[in-house]
């Protein structure tokens, strides 16, 4: 046995030479590579601090900001983690360069891009997998196994949620560093409608049940959270539910969006039994009736649990990389090939269209069929993009002032929401089961108050300098959330400390 096999999952001397394109999200896969016969030999990112971080883990790797130079290097496969709306064209470029592709979600941004991607995979015969990782929690893999065994019968209805309030990511890179130049915002996380980011909720249902989407419908919500720069009803900042008909006749509610309650709830109803995952705990109701016994189960990964437990996203990052490497090394097909990736991506694109067309039901094409692809070959319709470089401030604005915008917004979001958590929970302290946690919110606010006050002063100055701008609007929205008049008033900190002391006595009595 080769010495390399001792710590490797695959019993082979073959290796995969991998380049990572997009070193923000892409970097999180790094520690999983060694046990999967993967050698990271190249990296590409426009951001200098991402490249510097990458080189600390891969000091001998080739790294560049130039994508053409990157793709010209001698390696086998690309882990593609560029900006979400660019995945389709970028994947095609990788395939044209002779590289296998593991693409972050979603697979493409328009149907025409999807057609081009499918046909390039068919033409080259190279491996393509979409890195949809949410189906690979221990609970979801357990459910998929039991569903295939027939425990739950046929899918009747499912609802799955990927509700994620990501205001701060409008203004920072994925590692929390503010976007530069500071008067710009994130390339896509500042404006893209959540329908387009639909695979973390739809993907698990598809993988568990084996069903694929065939029709989708959605309605437009008109309430937005403050602090999102695009400020349009069809942009990021609101709720994005859709109803999907699956090919077995079952239905699914697919819920994405940004609200005041992040949620990853999953519930599935079959004709013989049902399952729900709440806060990571899996419950089954079995007995083929609504009042059947409901019990919690302790799911386990079918294999390789020690490796999966050490990786991100509940083990999901390990499994997507595992299936990709396995297909390259051993020829075993992975679960999210280009056709399944299309099945999972298209409902988000079409849900956005349905929403904008007043709730019109739209059929989901099957890109396995050339006849269905042909209807979408030139369909590049998409959500209008927010101007991330010039949309926040006037063209001639003073860059010395606006250059602090992303740093101010990132800090202001943290301060405003910390204040709201204290102020709102303090209103119902008598009802809280753990009042000491409410008092801890006050302690945190007291500690951060000097920095909060300084940030709010900067925010007000910048908002007043360009009052008609989108940048000023989001600054004012977050200042309002922080009760600017009250929190910036003289004596606020002393009043906060006094109130915290009074409430401490109330909490002790409980």
Helices and strands as residue ranges (DSSP letters): G 3-7, E 16-21, G 25-32, G 34-36, E 38-44, H 48-57, E 62-64, H 67-71, E 77-80, G 84-86, H 87-96, E 100-103, H 111-124, E 128-130, G 134-136, H 138-148, E 155-163, G 167-170, G 194-196, H 199-209, E 213-218, E 239-246, E 251-257, E 266-270, E 273-278, E 281-286, E 294-297, H 305-308, G 313-315, H 316-330, H 338-356, E 362-363, H 370-374, H 399-402, H 405-426, G 429-431, H 435-465, H 470-481, H 484-487, H 492-509
